[in-house]
Amino acid sequence: MYDHDTSRMQEAEITYFRILLASQLIEISEDILSSIPSLVTHHKISSIMTIPTREEIKDVIFSMSKNRAHGPDDFSTDFYSRCWDIVGTDLLHVIKEFFPYKVFPRSWKATFIARIPKVVNPTFFKDFRPISLCNVCYKVVSKIITARLSVFLDRLISPE
């Protein structure tokens, strides 16, 4: 059973990281958006969300690091690549299903937050870097979209 100090420490940690990781709503007026020049065509933008091919999905899964921590679904990329003949068809189906609707199932968005020390002897919560251990399906979709974005990212981000 937890003692009172442990419980308070856990509450303080949860509060700290909840504030640190909280998103803030930012309102942007249409006037501001309309004054920004379009650097990417609508065709390029829509190509980001086209349904990936079987080969594209499989290449992503087999290129991912195999010895990483598993996410909340308890499966690692190693599991999916080793058991591809058994689970590959189902995985392809769920990954492809995301792209037309652009909505992650709730289970895909669940993550474990791990704390990695930034210093040798951490004493404050700020001495830790929180990282999210995501579901493999979420990682696969993210990698596909990132690869597609990288084709024209140099037009959007200046080196200066």
C-alpha positions as CSV (number, residue, x, y, z in Angstrom):
1,M,0.0,0.0,0.0
2,Y,1.2,3.5,-0.8
3,D,2.2,5.8,2.0
4,H,1.0,9.4,2.1
5,D,4.2,10.9,0.7
6,T,4.3,8.5,-2.3
7,S,0.7,9.4,-3.2
8,R,1.5,13.2,-3.0
9,M,4.6,12.7,-5.1
10,Q,2.5,10.9,-7.8
11,E,-0.1,13.6,-7.7
12,A,2.6,16.3,-8.1
13,E,4.1,14.4,-11.0
14,I,0.8,14.0,-12.8
15,T,0.0,17.7,-12.3
16,Y,3.5,18.8,-13.6
17,F,3.4,16.7,-16.8
18,R,-0.3,17.3,-17.4
19,I,0.5,21.1,-17.5
20,L,3.7,20.6,-19.5
21,L,2.0,18.4,-22.1
22,A,-1.4,20.3,-22.3
23,S,-2.4,21.8,-25.6
24,Q,-3.5,25.3,-25.9
25,L,-6.2,26.5,-28.3
26,I,-4.8,29.2,-30.6
27,E,-7.3,31.1,-32.7
28,I,-6.1,32.2,-36.1
29,S,-8.2,34.6,-38.1
30,E,-9.0,33.9,-41.8
31,D,-7.3,37.3,-42.6
32,I,-4.0,36.1,-41.4
33,L,-4.3,32.8,-43.2
34,S,-5.3,34.4,-46.5
35,S,-2.2,36.7,-46.4
36,I,0.2,33.7,-46.3
37,P,1.3,32.6,-49.8
38,S,0.4,29.1,-50.8
39,L,3.7,27.2,-51.3
40,V,2.2,23.8,-51.9
41,T,-0.5,22.9,-54.5
42,H,-3.8,21.3,-53.4
43,H,-2.8,18.3,-55.4
44,K,0.4,17.8,-53.2
45,I,-1.6,18.3,-50.1
46,S,-4.2,15.8,-51.0
47,S,-1.5,13.3,-52.0
48,I,-0.3,13.2,-48.4
49,M,-3.6,11.4,-47.4
50,T,-3.9,9.0,-50.3
51,I,-4.4,5.4,-49.2
52,P,-0.9,3.8,-49.0
53,T,-0.1,0.7,-50.9
54,R,0.6,-2.7,-49.4
55,E,4.3,-2.3,-50.2
56,E,4.5,1.2,-48.6
57,I,3.0,0.0,-45.4
58,K,5.1,-3.2,-45.3
59,D,8.3,-1.2,-46.0
60,V,7.5,1.1,-43.1
61,I,6.9,-1.7,-40.7
62,F,10.0,-3.6,-41.7
63,S,12.2,-0.5,-41.6
64,M,11.2,0.4,-38.0
65,S,13.5,-0.3,-35.1
66,K,12.7,-3.7,-33.7
67,N,14.0,-3.3,-30.2
68,R,11.9,-0.3,-29.1
69,A,9.5,-0.3,-26.2
70,H,6.0,-1.5,-26.9
71,G,3.1,0.8,-26.6
72,P,-0.2,0.4,-24.7
73,D,-1.4,-2.3,-27.0
74,D,1.6,-4.4,-25.8
75,F,2.8,-5.1,-29.3
76,S,6.2,-4.0,-30.7
77,T,7.2,-3.6,-34.3
78,D,9.2,-6.7,-33.9
79,F,6.0,-8.7,-33.3
80,Y,4.4,-7.3,-36.5
81,S,7.4,-8.0,-38.6
82,R,8.0,-11.6,-37.2
83,C,4.3,-12.5,-37.5
84,W,3.7,-10.7,-40.8
85,D,2.2,-13.8,-42.4
86,I,-0.4,-14.1,-39.7
87,V,-1.2,-10.4,-38.9
88,G,-0.1,-8.6,-42.0
89,T,-3.5,-8.6,-43.8
90,D,-5.3,-7.3,-40.8
91,L,-2.7,-4.6,-40.1
92,L,-2.8,-3.5,-43.8
93,H,-6.5,-3.2,-43.5
94,V,-6.6,-1.0,-40.4
95,I,-3.8,1.2,-41.6
96,K,-5.5,1.7,-45.0
97,E,-8.8,2.4,-43.2
98,F,-7.4,5.5,-41.5
99,F,-6.6,7.4,-44.7
100,P,-10.1,8.0,-46.1
101,Y,-11.6,9.1,-42.8
102,K,-8.5,10.7,-41.2
103,V,-9.6,9.7,-37.7
104,F,-7.5,7.7,-35.4
105,P,-9.4,5.1,-33.3
106,R,-9.3,5.9,-29.6
107,S,-7.0,2.9,-28.9
108,W,-4.4,4.2,-31.3
109,K,-4.1,7.5,-29.5
110,A,-3.4,5.9,-26.1
111,T,0.2,6.2,-25.1
112,F,2.5,5.4,-22.2
113,I,4.5,8.3,-21.0
114,A,8.0,7.4,-20.0
115,R,10.4,9.7,-18.2
116,I,14.0,9.8,-19.5
117,P,16.5,11.7,-17.2
118,K,18.2,14.7,-18.8
119,V,20.8,14.9,-16.1
120,V,22.8,12.4,-14.1
121,N,21.0,12.8,-10.8
122,P,17.5,14.2,-11.5
123,T,15.9,15.9,-8.6
124,F,13.1,17.9,-10.2
125,F,10.4,16.9,-12.7
126,K,11.9,19.3,-15.2
127,D,15.0,17.1,-15.1
128,F,13.1,14.5,-17.1
129,R,12.2,14.4,-20.7
130,P,8.8,12.8,-21.2
131,I,8.5,10.5,-24.3
132,S,5.4,8.9,-25.6
133,L,5.3,5.2,-26.3
134,C,2.8,5.0,-29.0
135,N,0.8,2.2,-30.6
136,V,2.5,0.7,-33.7
137,C,-0.4,1.5,-36.0
138,Y,-0.1,5.2,-35.0
139,K,3.6,5.1,-35.7
140,V,3.1,3.5,-39.1
141,V,0.6,6.2,-40.2
142,S,2.9,8.9,-38.8
143,K,5.9,7.6,-40.7
144,I,3.9,7.4,-43.9
145,I,2.6,10.9,-43.6
146,T,6.1,12.2,-42.6
147,A,7.7,10.5,-45.6
148,R,5.2,12.1,-47.9
149,L,5.6,15.5,-46.3
150,S,9.4,15.4,-46.6
151,V,9.1,15.5,-50.4
152,F,8.1,19.2,-50.3
153,L,9.1,20.2,-46.8
154,D,12.1,22.2,-48.1
155,R,9.6,24.6,-49.8
156,L,7.9,25.2,-46.4
157,I,10.9,25.5,-44.1
158,S,13.7,27.9,-44.7
159,P,17.3,26.9,-43.7
160,E,17.8,30.4,-42.3
